Structures are given as C-alpha cells and as structure tokens.
Amino acid sequence: MSRRLQRLAVLFQREISALIRTELRDPRIGTIVSITRVEITSDLENATVHTSVFGDTETKTDTINVLGGAAPFLKHHLLRRLRIKRVPDLHFELDETIEEAAHVLDLMKKVSGSDED
C-alpha cells in the first residue's frame, strides 16, 4: 500500500470513528464500536472499514447493518469534512480479532494454571 493510501486510511479511520460517535443516533448501534482499520483500494473506489463491536451476535449484526445503511451519509460527511476530491464507497465488515485475542489469552491462562485464585 502506498504511503498516500496509508495516510488516507488512518485519516478515514479517525474521521469515521468521530462521525459514528457524534452524528449517528440509531439505537441499534452497539454502545462500544471501534474502527480497527480501513483498507482502501488503489483506485480509491472502495474502502473496507473493519469494525469491532462489543456485544452479542444480534448487536454486532445490527450495528454492521446500520453502518452499511449509513455509508452514503458517512461518505457525504467525509467529503465535506476532509475537502478531498474523492471519497471511496464504504463497506463495513465485522472485525472480531480483539475478542479472539481475549479468548486465546483466557485459554493460555487456563493452561498455565494462573487463573487459580
């Protein structure tokens, strides 16, 4: 990935997080939503927004669906906030790496016997 795309990805990650926090008022969005990374295609047509959501499966699914529906709204606000020529289409995907890492840590504690209190 080029340096420019990396900078844009970090900028989009920060701005999308802020927009979700301040502009979206849908009750179906989980209470803890984190944008873990953004991947932008080299032609700036599409961006995959990896999103971590705290909650049960239904909360995660609802949040990703709401964010997908709000993608045009978010794209419009990004265009206005960043004042750039082109903002890629946003595609939200659930990122469960944080939960998977926590599960692995729990397993490691059980194996090592350090969870005995």
Secondary structure, DSSP 4 states (H G I P E B T S, - for coil): --HHHHHHHHHHHHHHHHHHHHT---TTS-SSEEEEEEEE-TTSSEEEEEEEE-S-HHHHHHHHHHHHHTHHHHHHHHHHHH--S--PEEEEEE--HHHHHHHHHHHHHHHHTTT--
